[in-house]
């Protein structure tokens, strides 16, 4: 039997539901896990949420045409992410890189776009944006796994890189990080 960890549910930063809903959703997902060998499977969540009386119901959009379009957009993003560009160095070694990189072109537009990797490499601001996101992902990874002593060396390396680049994971650090990156 798994050890019970003391804590509580709350909405992750950026979630479009509040902490009160997060408690309801978390408790329902916990029930699903308890009834399914400790596992929460997406198809079971959707089946349960189909019941209008279930607390998870209001999280989903039940308009099938809308949901189908969103699913196809998810498939399109998956396709875009699965294309790589093979860069052949002067010594003949091949290095794979995503062919299209997700960036934000217009700060007022919430829809990120994908652009060819060559554009990101050539454009100082796009390059700095991608590096800031990479650093934010590293800092986030560290926050998720720093409790595992086996990963201490990796966490320390991430902390060192973030400090060296004056990165704290906030938008306010973007210009300082860009300057540190030479962008």
MINU-562712 format. One record per residue: residue number from 1; residue in three letters; x, y, z of N, C-alpha, C in turn. Coordinates in steps of 0.2 Angstrom, whole numbers, always signed. Layout:
# residues N
pt i:NUM&aa:ALA&n.x:X&n.y:Y&n.z:Z&ca.x:X&ca.y:Y&ca.z:Z&c.x:X&c.y:Y&c.z:Z
...
This chain:
# residues 183
pt i:1&aa:UNK&n.x:+4&n.y:-6&n.z:+0&ca.x:+0&ca.y:+0&ca.z:+0&c.x:+4&c.y:+6&c.z:+0
pt i:2&aa:UNK&n.x:+3&n.y:+11&n.z:-4&ca.x:+7&ca.y:+17&ca.z:-5&c.x:+6&c.y:+21&c.z:+2
pt i:3&aa:UNK&n.x:+11&n.y:+25&n.z:+3&ca.x:+11&ca.y:+29&ca.z:+9&c.x:+7&c.y:+35&c.z:+8
pt i:4&aa:UNK&n.x:+3&n.y:+37&n.z:+12&ca.x:-1&ca.y:+43&ca.z:+11&c.x:+3&c.y:+49&c.z:+13
pt i:5&aa:UNK&n.x:+4&n.y:+54&n.z:+8&ca.x:+7&ca.y:+60&ca.z:+9&c.x:+3&c.y:+66&c.z:+12
pt i:6&aa:UNK&n.x:+5&n.y:+69&n.z:+17&ca.x:+0&ca.y:+74&ca.z:+20&c.x:+1&c.y:+80&c.z:+15
pt i:7&aa:UNK&n.x:-5&n.y:+83&n.z:+14&ca.x:-6&ca.y:+89&ca.z:+9&c.x:-13&c.y:+91&c.z:+7
pt i:8&aa:UNK&n.x:-14&n.y:+95&n.z:+2&ca.x:-20&ca.y:+97&ca.z:+0&c.x:-20&c.y:+99&c.z:-7
pt i:9&aa:UNK&n.x:-26&n.y:+99&n.z:-10&ca.x:-26&ca.y:+101&ca.z:-17&c.x:-27&c.y:+108&c.z:-18
pt i:10&aa:UNK&n.x:-24&n.y:+111&n.z:-23&ca.x:-25&ca.y:+118&ca.z:-25&c.x:-24&c.y:+118&c.z:-33
pt i:11&aa:UNK&n.x:-26&n.y:+124&n.z:-36&ca.x:-26&ca.y:+125&ca.z:-43&c.x:-18&c.y:+127&c.z:-44
pt i:12&aa:UNK&n.x:-16&n.y:+124&n.z:-50&ca.x:-9&ca.y:+126&ca.z:-52&c.x:-9&c.y:+133&c.z:-55
pt i:13&aa:UNK&n.x:-4&n.y:+137&n.z:-54&ca.x:-4&ca.y:+144&ca.z:-57&c.x:-6&c.y:+143&c.z:-64
pt i:14&aa:UNK&n.x:-10&n.y:+148&n.z:-66&ca.x:-12&ca.y:+148&ca.z:-73&c.x:-18&c.y:+144&c.z:-75
pt i:15&aa:UNK&n.x:-21&n.y:+139&n.z:-70&ca.x:-27&ca.y:+135&ca.z:-71&c.x:-33&c.y:+140&c.z:-72
pt i:16&aa:UNK&n.x:-37&n.y:+138&n.z:-76&ca.x:-43&ca.y:+142&ca.z:-77&c.x:-49&c.y:+140&c.z:-72
pt i:17&aa:UNK&n.x:-47&n.y:+137&n.z:-66&ca.x:-52&ca.y:+136&ca.z:-61&c.x:-48&c.y:+138&c.z:-55
pt i:18&aa:UNK&n.x:-52&n.y:+139&n.z:-49&ca.x:-50&ca.y:+141&ca.z:-43&c.x:-48&c.y:+135&c.z:-38
pt i:19&aa:UNK&n.x:-45&n.y:+137&n.z:-33&ca.x:-43&ca.y:+132&ca.z:-28&c.x:-49&c.y:+127&c.z:-25
pt i:20&aa:UNK&n.x:-55&n.y:+130&n.z:-25&ca.x:-61&ca.y:+127&ca.z:-22&c.x:-62&c.y:+121&c.z:-27
pt i:21&aa:UNK&n.x:-62&n.y:+123&n.z:-34&ca.x:-63&ca.y:+118&ca.z:-39&c.x:-58&c.y:+113&c.z:-39
pt i:22&aa:UNK&n.x:-52&n.y:+115&n.z:-38&ca.x:-46&ca.y:+110&ca.z:-38&c.x:-47&c.y:+105&c.z:-32
pt i:23&aa:UNK&n.x:-50&n.y:+107&n.z:-27&ca.x:-51&ca.y:+102&ca.z:-21&c.x:-56&c.y:+97&c.z:-24
pt i:24&aa:UNK&n.x:-62&n.y:+99&n.z:-27&ca.x:-67&ca.y:+95&ca.z:-29&c.x:-64&c.y:+90&c.z:-34
pt i:25&aa:UNK&n.x:-60&n.y:+93&n.z:-39&ca.x:-57&ca.y:+89&ca.z:-45&c.x:-52&c.y:+84&c.z:-42
pt i:26&aa:UNK&n.x:-48&n.y:+86&n.z:-37&ca.x:-43&ca.y:+82&ca.z:-34&c.x:-46&c.y:+76&c.z:-31
pt i:27&aa:UNK&n.x:-51&n.y:+77&n.z:-27&ca.x:-55&ca.y:+72&ca.z:-23&c.x:-58&c.y:+67&c.z:-28
pt i:28&aa:UNK&n.x:-61&n.y:+69&n.z:-33&ca.x:-64&ca.y:+65&ca.z:-38&c.x:-59&c.y:+60&c.z:-41
pt i:29&aa:UNK&n.x:-53&n.y:+64&n.z:-43&ca.x:-48&ca.y:+60&ca.z:-46&c.x:-45&c.y:+55&c.z:-41
pt i:30&aa:UNK&n.x:-44&n.y:+56&n.z:-35&ca.x:-42&ca.y:+52&ca.z:-30&c.x:-47&c.y:+46&c.z:-29
pt i:31&aa:UNK&n.x:-53&n.y:+47&n.z:-30&ca.x:-58&ca.y:+42&ca.z:-30&c.x:-57&c.y:+37&c.z:-35
pt i:32&aa:UNK&n.x:-56&n.y:+40&n.z:-41&ca.x:-55&ca.y:+36&ca.z:-47&c.x:-49&c.y:+32&c.z:-46
pt i:33&aa:UNK&n.x:-44&n.y:+34&n.z:-44&ca.x:-37&ca.y:+31&ca.z:-42&c.x:-39&c.y:+25&c.z:-38
pt i:34&aa:UNK&n.x:-42&n.y:+26&n.z:-32&ca.x:-44&ca.y:+21&ca.z:-27&c.x:-48&c.y:+15&c.z:-30
pt i:35&aa:UNK&n.x:-52&n.y:+17&n.z:-35&ca.x:-56&ca.y:+11&ca.z:-38&c.x:-53&c.y:+8&c.z:-44
pt i:36&aa:UNK&n.x:-47&n.y:+10&n.z:-46&ca.x:-43&ca.y:+8&ca.z:-52&c.x:-36&c.y:+6&c.z:-50
pt i:37&aa:UNK&n.x:-35&n.y:+2&n.z:-45&ca.x:-28&ca.y:+0&ca.z:-43&c.x:-23&c.y:+6&c.z:-42
pt i:38&aa:UNK&n.x:-25&n.y:+11&n.z:-40&ca.x:-21&ca.y:+17&ca.z:-39&c.x:-19&c.y:+21&c.z:-45
pt i:39&aa:UNK&n.x:-23&n.y:+20&n.z:-50&ca.x:-22&ca.y:+23&ca.z:-57&c.x:-27&c.y:+28&c.z:-59
pt i:40&aa:UNK&n.x:-25&n.y:+33&n.z:-62&ca.x:-30&ca.y:+38&ca.z:-65&c.x:-29&c.y:+38&c.z:-72
pt i:41&aa:UNK&n.x:-34&n.y:+35&n.z:-76&ca.x:-34&ca.y:+34&ca.z:-83&c.x:-38&c.y:+39&c.z:-86
pt i:42&aa:UNK&n.x:-36&n.y:+43&n.z:-92&ca.x:-40&ca.y:+48&ca.z:-95&c.x:-46&c.y:+46&c.z:-97
pt i:43&aa:UNK&n.x:-47&n.y:+40&n.z:-100&ca.x:-53&ca.y:+37&ca.z:-103&c.x:-58&c.y:+36&c.z:-97
pt i:44&aa:UNK&n.x:-56&n.y:+34&n.z:-91&ca.x:-60&ca.y:+33&ca.z:-85&c.x:-63&c.y:+40&c.z:-83
pt i:45&aa:UNK&n.x:-58&n.y:+45&n.z:-83&ca.x:-60&ca.y:+52&ca.z:-81&c.x:-65&c.y:+55&c.z:-85
pt i:46&aa:UNK&n.x:-65&n.y:+54&n.z:-92&ca.x:-70&ca.y:+56&ca.z:-97&c.x:-76&c.y:+53&c.z:-96
pt i:47&aa:UNK&n.x:-76&n.y:+46&n.z:-95&ca.x:-82&ca.y:+42&ca.z:-93&c.x:-86&c.y:+45&c.z:-87
pt i:48&aa:UNK&n.x:-82&n.y:+46&n.z:-82&ca.x:-85&ca.y:+48&ca.z:-76&c.x:-88&c.y:+55&c.z:-77
pt i:49&aa:UNK&n.x:-84&n.y:+60&n.z:-80&ca.x:-86&ca.y:+67&ca.z:-81&c.x:-92&c.y:+67&c.z:-85
pt i:50&aa:UNK&n.x:-94&n.y:+62&n.z:-89&ca.x:-100&ca.y:+63&ca.z:-94&c.x:-106&c.y:+63&c.z:-90
pt i:51&aa:UNK&n.x:-106&n.y:+61&n.z:-84&ca.x:-112&ca.y:+61&ca.z:-79&c.x:-112&c.y:+69&c.z:-77
pt i:52&aa:UNK&n.x:-118&n.y:+72&n.z:-79&ca.x:-119&ca.y:+79&ca.z:-77&c.x:-118&c.y:+80&c.z:-69
pt i:53&aa:UNK&n.x:-119&n.y:+75&n.z:-65&ca.x:-119&ca.y:+76&ca.z:-58&c.x:-112&c.y:+75&c.z:-55
pt i:54&aa:UNK&n.x:-107&n.y:+73&n.z:-59&ca.x:-101&ca.y:+72&ca.z:-57&c.x:-97&c.y:+79&c.z:-56
pt i:55&aa:UNK&n.x:-93&n.y:+80&n.z:-51&ca.x:-89&ca.y:+86&ca.z:-50&c.x:-85&c.y:+88&c.z:-56
pt i:56&aa:UNK&n.x:-82&n.y:+83&n.z:-60&ca.x:-78&ca.y:+84&ca.z:-66&c.x:-82&c.y:+86&c.z:-72
pt i:57&aa:UNK&n.x:-88&n.y:+86&n.z:-72&ca.x:-92&ca.y:+87&ca.z:-78&c.x:-91&c.y:+94&c.z:-81
pt i:58&aa:UNK&n.x:-91&n.y:+99&n.z:-76&ca.x:-91&ca.y:+106&ca.z:-79&c.x:-84&c.y:+108&c.z:-81
pt i:59&aa:UNK&n.x:-79&n.y:+104&n.z:-80&ca.x:-72&ca.y:+105&ca.z:-83&c.x:-72&c.y:+104&c.z:-90
pt i:60&aa:UNK&n.x:-76&n.y:+100&n.z:-93&ca.x:-75&ca.y:+98&ca.z:-100&c.x:-81&c.y:+102&c.z:-104
pt i:61&aa:UNK&n.x:-79&n.y:+103&n.z:-110&ca.x:-84&ca.y:+105&ca.z:-115&c.x:-87&c.y:+100&c.z:-119
pt i:62&aa:UNK&n.x:-93&n.y:+99&n.z:-118&ca.x:-97&ca.y:+93&ca.z:-121&c.x:-100&c.y:+94&c.z:-128
pt i:63&aa:UNK&n.x:-98&n.y:+100&n.z:-131&ca.x:-100&ca.y:+101&ca.z:-138&c.x:-95&c.y:+97&c.z:-143
pt i:64&aa:UNK&n.x:-97&n.y:+91&n.z:-146&ca.x:-93&ca.y:+87&ca.z:-149&c.x:-89&c.y:+90&c.z:-155
pt i:65&aa:UNK&n.x:-93&n.y:+94&n.z:-159&ca.x:-90&ca.y:+98&ca.z:-165&c.x:-84&c.y:+102&c.z:-162
pt i:66&aa:UNK&n.x:-85&n.y:+106&n.z:-157&ca.x:-79&ca.y:+110&ca.z:-154&c.x:-73&c.y:+105&c.z:-152
pt i:67&aa:UNK&n.x:-75&n.y:+100&n.z:-148&ca.x:-70&ca.y:+96&ca.z:-145&c.x:-66&c.y:+92&c.z:-151
pt i:68&aa:UNK&n.x:-70&n.y:+90&n.z:-156&ca.x:-66&ca.y:+87&ca.z:-162&c.x:-61&c.y:+92&c.z:-165
pt i:69&aa:UNK&n.x:-63&n.y:+98&n.z:-166&ca.x:-58&ca.y:+103&ca.z:-169&c.x:-52&c.y:+104&c.z:-164
pt i:70&aa:UNK&n.x:-53&n.y:+105&n.z:-158&ca.x:-48&ca.y:+105&ca.z:-153&c.x:-43&c.y:+99&c.z:-153
pt i:71&aa:UNK&n.x:-46&n.y:+93&n.z:-154&ca.x:-42&ca.y:+87&ca.z:-154&c.x:-38&c.y:+87&c.z:-161
pt i:72&aa:UNK&n.x:-41&n.y:+89&n.z:-166&ca.x:-37&ca.y:+90&ca.z:-172&c.x:-31&c.y:+95&c.z:-172
pt i:73&aa:UNK&n.x:-33&n.y:+100&n.z:-168&ca.x:-27&ca.y:+105&ca.z:-167&c.x:-22&c.y:+102&c.z:-163
pt i:74&aa:UNK&n.x:-24&n.y:+98&n.z:-158&ca.x:-19&ca.y:+95&ca.z:-154&c.x:-15&c.y:+90&c.z:-158
pt i:75&aa:UNK&n.x:-18&n.y:+86&n.z:-163&ca.x:-14&ca.y:+82&ca.z:-167&c.x:-10&c.y:+86&c.z:-172
pt i:76&aa:UNK&n.x:-12&n.y:+92&n.z:-174&ca.x:-8&ca.y:+96&ca.z:-178&c.x:-1&c.y:+98&c.z:-174
pt i:77&aa:UNK&n.x:-2&n.y:+100&n.z:-168&ca.x:+4&ca.y:+102&ca.z:-164&c.x:+8&c.y:+96&c.z:-163
pt i:78&aa:UNK&n.x:+5&n.y:+91&n.z:-162&ca.x:+9&ca.y:+84&ca.z:-161&c.x:+13&c.y:+83&c.z:-168
pt i:79&aa:UNK&n.x:+10&n.y:+84&n.z:-173&ca.x:+14&ca.y:+83&ca.z:-180&c.x:+19&c.y:+88&c.z:-180
pt i:80&aa:UNK&n.x:+18&n.y:+94&n.z:-179&ca.x:+23&ca.y:+99&ca.z:-180&c.x:+29&c.y:+98&c.z:-175
pt i:81&aa:UNK&n.x:+28&n.y:+95&n.z:-169&ca.x:+33&ca.y:+94&ca.z:-164&c.x:+37&c.y:+88&c.z:-166
pt i:82&aa:UNK&n.x:+34&n.y:+84&n.z:-170&ca.x:+38&ca.y:+77&ca.z:-172&c.x:+42&c.y:+78&c.z:-178
pt i:83&aa:UNK&n.x:+42&n.y:+84&n.z:-182&ca.x:+47&ca.y:+84&ca.z:-187&c.x:+53&c.y:+87&c.z:-185
pt i:84&aa:UNK&n.x:+59&n.y:+84&n.z:-187&ca.x:+65&ca.y:+86&ca.z:-185&c.x:+69&c.y:+89&c.z:-191
pt i:85&aa:UNK&n.x:+74&n.y:+93&n.z:-190&ca.x:+79&ca.y:+95&ca.z:-195&c.x:+86&c.y:+93&c.z:-193
pt i:86&aa:UNK&n.x:+89&n.y:+89&n.z:-198&ca.x:+95&ca.y:+86&ca.z:-196&c.x:+101&c.y:+91&c.z:-199
pt i:87&aa:UNK&n.x:+105&n.y:+94&n.z:-194&ca.x:+110&ca.y:+98&ca.z:-195&c.x:+116&c.y:+94&c.z:-196
pt i:88&aa:UNK&n.x:+120&n.y:+95&n.z:-202&ca.x:+126&ca.y:+91&ca.z:-203&c.x:+132&c.y:+96&c.z:-202
pt i:89&aa:UNK&n.x:+136&n.y:+95&n.z:-197&ca.x:+141&ca.y:+99&ca.z:-195&c.x:+147&c.y:+98&c.z:-200
pt i:90&aa:UNK&n.x:+152&n.y:+103&n.z:-200&ca.x:+157&ca.y:+102&ca.z:-205&c.x:+161&c.y:+96&c.z:-204
pt i:91&aa:UNK&n.x:+161&n.y:+93&n.z:-199&ca.x:+165&ca.y:+86&ca.z:-198&c.x:+160&c.y:+80&c.z:-200
pt i:92&aa:UNK&n.x:+154&n.y:+82&n.z:-202&ca.x:+150&ca.y:+76&ca.z:-205&c.x:+145&c.y:+73&c.z:-200
pt i:93&aa:UNK&n.x:+146&n.y:+76&n.z:-193&ca.x:+141&ca.y:+73&ca.z:-188&c.x:+134&c.y:+76&c.z:-189
pt i:94&aa:UNK&n.x:+129&n.y:+72&n.z:-188&ca.x:+122&ca.y:+74&ca.z:-189&c.x:+119&c.y:+76&c.z:-182
pt i:95&aa:UNK&n.x:+116&n.y:+81&n.z:-181&ca.x:+112&ca.y:+83&ca.z:-175&c.x:+105&c.y:+85&c.z:-176
pt i:96&aa:UNK&n.x:+101&n.y:+81&n.z:-173&ca.x:+94&ca.y:+82&ca.z:-174&c.x:+91&c.y:+88&c.z:-170
pt i:97&aa:UNK&n.x:+87&n.y:+92&n.z:-173&ca.x:+84&ca.y:+98&ca.z:-169&c.x:+77&c.y:+98&c.z:-171
pt i:98&aa:UNK&n.x:+72&n.y:+100&n.z:-167&ca.x:+65&ca.y:+101&ca.z:-169&c.x:+65&c.y:+106&c.z:-175
pt i:99&aa:UNK&n.x:+62&n.y:+105&n.z:-180&ca.x:+62&ca.y:+109&ca.z:-186&c.x:+58&c.y:+115&c.z:-185
pt i:100&aa:UNK&n.x:+53&n.y:+115&n.z:-181&ca.x:+48&ca.y:+121&ca.z:-179&c.x:+48&c.y:+122&c.z:-172
pt i:101&aa:UNK&n.x:+49&n.y:+128&n.z:-170&ca.x:+49&ca.y:+130&ca.z:-163&c.x:+44&c.y:+134&c.z:-161
pt i:102&aa:UNK&n.x:+41&n.y:+132&n.z:-155&ca.x:+35&ca.y:+136&ca.z:-152&c.x:+37&c.y:+142&c.z:-149
pt i:103&aa:UNK&n.x:+35&n.y:+148&n.z:-152&ca.x:+37&ca.y:+155&ca.z:-149&c.x:+31&c.y:+159&c.z:-149
pt i:104&aa:UNK&n.x:+31&n.y:+165&n.z:-145&ca.x:+26&ca.y:+170&ca.z:-145&c.x:+29&c.y:+176&c.z:-149
pt i:105&aa:UNK&n.x:+25&n.y:+177&n.z:-155&ca.x:+27&ca.y:+183&ca.z:-159&c.x:+25&c.y:+190&c.z:-156
pt i:106&aa:UNK&n.x:+18&n.y:+189&n.z:-154&ca.x:+15&ca.y:+196&ca.z:-152&c.x:+13&c.y:+195&c.z:-145
pt i:107&aa:UNK&n.x:+16&n.y:+199&n.z:-140&ca.x:+15&ca.y:+198&ca.z:-133&c.x:+7&c.y:+198&c.z:-131
pt i:108&aa:UNK&n.x:+3&n.y:+202&n.z:-135&ca.x:-4&ca.y:+202&ca.z:-134&c.x:-8&c.y:+196&c.z:-136
pt i:109&aa:UNK&n.x:-5&n.y:+192&n.z:-140&ca.x:-8&ca.y:+186&ca.z:-143&c.x:-7&c.y:+180&c.z:-139
pt i:110&aa:UNK&n.x:-12&n.y:+177&n.z:-136&ca.x:-11&ca.y:+171&ca.z:-132&c.x:-9&c.y:+165&c.z:-136
pt i:111&aa:UNK&n.x:-10&n.y:+165&n.z:-142&ca.x:-8&ca.y:+159&ca.z:-146&c.x:-1&c.y:+159&c.z:-149
pt i:112&aa:UNK&n.x:+3&n.y:+155&n.z:-146&ca.x:+10&ca.y:+154&ca.z:-148&c.x:+9&c.y:+151&c.z:-155
pt i:113&aa:UNK&n.x:+15&n.y:+152&n.z:-159&ca.x:+15&ca.y:+150&ca.z:-166&c.x:+22&c.y:+145&c.z:-166
pt i:114&aa:UNK&n.x:+22&n.y:+142&n.z:-172&ca.x:+28&ca.y:+138&ca.z:-173&c.x:+32&c.y:+141&c.z:-179
pt i:115&aa:UNK&n.x:+38&n.y:+142&n.z:-178&ca.x:+42&ca.y:+145&ca.z:-183&c.x:+48&c.y:+140&c.z:-185
pt i:116&aa:UNK&n.x:+51&n.y:+141&n.z:-191&ca.x:+57&ca.y:+136&ca.z:-192&c.x:+63&c.y:+138&c.z:-188
pt i:117&aa:UNK&n.x:+66&n.y:+133&n.z:-186&ca.x:+72&ca.y:+133&ca.z:-181&c.x:+77&c.y:+138&c.z:-184
pt i:118&aa:UNK&n.x:+78&n.y:+139&n.z:-190&ca.x:+83&ca.y:+144&ca.z:-193&c.x:+81&c.y:+151&c.z:-191
pt i:119&aa:UNK&n.x:+74&n.y:+152&n.z:-191&ca.x:+72&ca.y:+159&ca.z:-189&c.x:+74&c.y:+160&c.z:-182
pt i:120&aa:UNK&n.x:+72&n.y:+155&n.z:-177&ca.x:+74&ca.y:+156&ca.z:-170&c.x:+81&c.y:+157&c.z:-169
pt i:121&aa:UNK&n.x:+85&n.y:+154&n.z:-172&ca.x:+93&ca.y:+154&ca.z:-172&c.x:+95&c.y:+161&c.z:-174
pt i:122&aa:UNK&n.x:+92&n.y:+164&n.z:-179&ca.x:+94&ca.y:+170&ca.z:-182&c.x:+91&c.y:+176&c.z:-178
pt i:123&aa:UNK&n.x:+86&n.y:+176&n.z:-175&ca.x:+82&ca.y:+181&ca.z:-172&c.x:+84&c.y:+181&c.z:-165
pt i:124&aa:UNK&n.x:+87&n.y:+187&n.z:-162&ca.x:+90&ca.y:+187&ca.z:-155&c.x:+84&c.y:+187&c.z:-150
pt i:125&aa:UNK&n.x:+79&n.y:+190&n.z:-152&ca.x:+73&ca.y:+190&ca.z:-147&c.x:+70&c.y:+183&c.z:-146
pt i:126&aa:UNK&n.x:+69&n.y:+180&n.z:-152&ca.x:+66&ca.y:+173&ca.z:-152&c.x:+71&c.y:+168&c.z:-149
pt i:127&aa:UNK&n.x:+77&n.y:+169&n.z:-150&ca.x:+82&ca.y:+164&ca.z:-147&c.x:+82&c.y:+165&c.z:-140
pt i:128&aa:UNK&n.x:+82&n.y:+171&n.z:-137&ca.x:+82&ca.y:+173&ca.z:-130&c.x:+75&c.y:+170&c.z:-127
pt i:129&aa:UNK&n.x:+70&n.y:+171&n.z:-131&ca.x:+63&ca.y:+168&ca.z:-128&c.x:+64&c.y:+161&c.z:-127
pt i:130&aa:UNK&n.x:+67&n.y:+157&n.z:-132&ca.x:+67&ca.y:+150&ca.z:-131&c.x:+72&c.y:+148&c.z:-126
pt i:131&aa:UNK&n.x:+77&n.y:+151&n.z:-125&ca.x:+82&ca.y:+150&ca.z:-119&c.x:+78&c.y:+152&c.z:-112
pt i:132&aa:UNK&n.x:+75&n.y:+157&n.z:-112&ca.x:+71&ca.y:+159&ca.z:-106&c.x:+66&c.y:+153&c.z:-104
pt i:133&aa:UNK&n.x:+63&n.y:+150&n.z:-109&ca.x:+58&ca.y:+145&ca.z:-108&c.x:+62&c.y:+139&c.z:-106
pt i:134&aa:UNK&n.x:+67&n.y:+137&n.z:-109&ca.x:+71&ca.y:+131&ca.z:-107&c.x:+73&c.y:+132&c.z:-100
pt i:135&aa:UNK&n.x:+76&n.y:+138&n.z:-98&ca.x:+78&ca.y:+139&ca.z:-91&c.x:+72&c.y:+138&c.z:-86
pt i:136&aa:UNK&n.x:+66&n.y:+141&n.z:-88&ca.x:+60&ca.y:+140&ca.z:-84&c.x:+58&c.y:+133&c.z:-83
pt i:137&aa:UNK&n.x:+59&n.y:+129&n.z:-89&ca.x:+57&ca.y:+122&ca.z:-88&c.x:+62&c.y:+118&c.z:-83
pt i:138&aa:UNK&n.x:+69&n.y:+120&n.z:-84&ca.x:+73&ca.y:+117&ca.z:-79&c.x:+72&c.y:+119&c.z:-72
pt i:139&aa:UNK&n.x:+70&n.y:+125&n.z:-71&ca.x:+69&ca.y:+127&ca.z:-64&c.x:+62&c.y:+124&c.z:-61
pt i:140&aa:UNK&n.x:+57&n.y:+123&n.z:-66&ca.x:+51&ca.y:+119&ca.z:-64&c.x:+53&c.y:+112&c.z:-63
pt i:141&aa:UNK&n.x:+57&n.y:+109&n.z:-67&ca.x:+59&ca.y:+102&ca.z:-66&c.x:+63&c.y:+101&c.z:-59
pt i:142&aa:UNK&n.x:+67&n.y:+106&n.z:-58&ca.x:+70&ca.y:+106&ca.z:-51&c.x:+65&c.y:+106&c.z:-45
pt i:143&aa:UNK&n.x:+60&n.y:+110&n.z:-46&ca.x:+55&ca.y:+111&ca.z:-41&c.x:+51&c.y:+104&c.z:-40
pt i:144&aa:UNK&n.x:+50&n.y:+101&n.z:-45&ca.x:+47&ca.y:+94&ca.z:-45&c.x:+51&c.y:+89&c.z:-42
pt i:145&aa:UNK&n.x:+57&n.y:+89&n.z:-43&ca.x:+61&ca.y:+83&ca.z:-41&c.x:+66&c.y:+84&c.z:-36
pt i:146&aa:UNK&n.x:+67&n.y:+90&n.z:-33&ca.x:+72&ca.y:+91&ca.z:-28&c.x:+72&c.y:+87&c.z:-22
pt i:147&aa:UNK&n.x:+66&n.y:+84&n.z:-21&ca.x:+65&ca.y:+80&ca.z:-15&c.x:+68&c.y:+74&c.z:-15
pt i:148&aa:UNK&n.x:+70&n.y:+72&n.z:-21&ca.x:+74&ca.y:+65&ca.z:-22&c.x:+81&c.y:+66&c.z:-22
pt i:149&aa:UNK&n.x:+84&n.y:+64&n.z:-16&ca.x:+91&ca.y:+65&ca.z:-15&c.x:+96&c.y:+62&c.z:-21
pt i:150&aa:UNK&n.x:+93&n.y:+57&n.z:-24&ca.x:+97&ca.y:+54&ca.z:-30&c.x:+98&c.y:+59&c.z:-35
pt i:151&aa:UNK&n.x:+94&n.y:+65&n.z:-36&ca.x:+95&ca.y:+70&ca.z:-41&c.x:+98&c.y:+76&c.z:-39
pt i:152&aa:UNK&n.x:+101&n.y:+76&n.z:-33&ca.x:+105&ca.y:+82&ca.z:-30&c.x:+110&c.y:+85&c.z:-35
pt i:153&aa:UNK&n.x:+114&n.y:+81&n.z:-38&ca.x:+119&ca.y:+84&ca.z:-43&c.x:+116&c.y:+88&c.z:-48
pt i:154&aa:UNK&n.x:+110&n.y:+85&n.z:-51&ca.x:+107&ca.y:+89&ca.z:-57&c.x:+103&c.y:+95&c.z:-54
pt i:155&aa:UNK&n.x:+100&n.y:+95&n.z:-48&ca.x:+97&ca.y:+101&ca.z:-46&c.x:+102&c.y:+106&c.z:-44
pt i:156&aa:UNK&n.x:+108&n.y:+104&n.z:-42&ca.x:+113&ca.y:+109&ca.z:-40&c.x:+115&c.y:+112&c.z:-47
pt i:157&aa:UNK&n.x:+116&n.y:+108&n.z:-52&ca.x:+118&ca.y:+111&ca.z:-59&c.x:+113&c.y:+116&c.z:-62
pt i:158&aa:UNK&n.x:+107&n.y:+114&n.z:-61&ca.x:+101&ca.y:+119&ca.z:-63&c.x:+102&c.y:+125&c.z:-59
pt i:159&aa:UNK&n.x:+102&n.y:+125&n.z:-53&ca.x:+103&ca.y:+131&ca.z:-49&c.x:+109&c.y:+135&c.z:-51
pt i:160&aa:UNK&n.x:+114&n.y:+132&n.z:-52&ca.x:+120&ca.y:+136&ca.z:-54&c.x:+119&c.y:+139&c.z:-61
pt i:161&aa:UNK&n.x:+116&n.y:+136&n.z:-66&ca.x:+115&ca.y:+139&ca.z:-72&c.x:+110&c.y:+145&c.z:-72
pt i:162&aa:UNK&n.x:+105&n.y:+144&n.z:-68&ca.x:+100&ca.y:+149&ca.z:-67&c.x:+103&c.y:+155&c.z:-64
pt i:163&aa:UNK&n.x:+107&n.y:+154&n.z:-59&ca.x:+111&ca.y:+160&ca.z:-55&c.x:+115&c.y:+163&c.z:-60
pt i:164&aa:UNK&n.x:+119&n.y:+159&n.z:-64&ca.x:+124&ca.y:+162&ca.z:-69&c.x:+121&c.y:+166&c.z:-74
pt i:165&aa:UNK&n.x:+115&n.y:+164&n.z:-76&ca.x:+111&ca.y:+168&ca.z:-81&c.x:+106&c.y:+173&c.z:-78
pt i:166&aa:UNK&n.x:+106&n.y:+174&n.z:-71&ca.x:+102&ca.y:+179&ca.z:-67&c.x:+95&c.y:+177&c.z:-69
pt i:167&aa:UNK&n.x:+93&n.y:+171&n.z:-69&ca.x:+86&ca.y:+169&ca.z:-70&c.x:+83&c.y:+167&c.z:-64
pt i:168&aa:UNK&n.x:+77&n.y:+169&n.z:-63&ca.x:+73&ca.y:+168&ca.z:-57&c.x:+66&c.y:+165&c.z:-59
pt i:169&aa:UNK&n.x:+65&n.y:+164&n.z:-66&ca.x:+59&ca.y:+161&ca.z:-68&c.x:+53&c.y:+166&c.z:-69
pt i:170&aa:UNK&n.x:+54&n.y:+172&n.z:-69&ca.x:+49&ca.y:+177&ca.z:-69&c.x:+49&c.y:+181&c.z:-75
pt i:171&aa:UNK&n.x:+44&n.y:+184&n.z:-78&ca.x:+44&ca.y:+188&ca.z:-84&c.x:+49&c.y:+194&c.z:-82
pt i:172&aa:UNK&n.x:+49&n.y:+196&n.z:-76&ca.x:+53&ca.y:+202&ca.z:-75&c.x:+60&c.y:+201&c.z:-76
pt i:173&aa:UNK&n.x:+62&n.y:+195&n.z:-76&ca.x:+69&ca.y:+193&ca.z:-77&c.x:+71&c.y:+193&c.z:-85
pt i:174&aa:UNK&n.x:+66&n.y:+193&n.z:-89&ca.x:+67&ca.y:+192&ca.z:-96&c.x:+72&c.y:+196&c.z:-99
pt i:175&aa:UNK&n.x:+72&n.y:+203&n.z:-98&ca.x:+77&ca.y:+207&ca.z:-101&c.x:+84&c.y:+206&c.z:-98
pt i:176&aa:UNK&n.x:+85&n.y:+205&n.z:-91&ca.x:+91&ca.y:+203&ca.z:-89&c.x:+94&c.y:+197&c.z:-91
pt i:177&aa:UNK&n.x:+90&n.y:+192&n.z:-92&ca.x:+92&ca.y:+185&ca.z:-95&c.x:+94&c.y:+186&c.z:-102
pt i:178&aa:UNK&n.x:+90&n.y:+190&n.z:-106&ca.x:+92&ca.y:+192&ca.z:-113&c.x:+99&c.y:+195&c.z:-113
pt i:179&aa:UNK&n.x:+100&n.y:+200&n.z:-109&ca.x:+107&ca.y:+203&ca.z:-109&c.x:+112&c.y:+198&c.z:-107
pt i:180&aa:UNK&n.x:+111&n.y:+194&n.z:-102&ca.x:+116&ca.y:+189&ca.z:-100&c.x:+117&c.y:+184&c.z:-106
pt i:181&aa:UNK&n.x:+112&n.y:+183&n.z:-110&ca.x:+113&ca.y:+178&ca.z:-116&c.x:+116&c.y:+182&c.z:-122
pt i:182&aa:UNK&n.x:+117&n.y:+188&n.z:-121&ca.x:+120&ca.y:+192&ca.z:-127&c.x:+114&c.y:+193&c.z:-132
pt i:183&aa:UNK&n.x:+108&n.y:+193&n.z:-130&ca.x:+103&ca.y:+194&ca.z:-135&c.x:+100&c.y:+201&c.z:-135
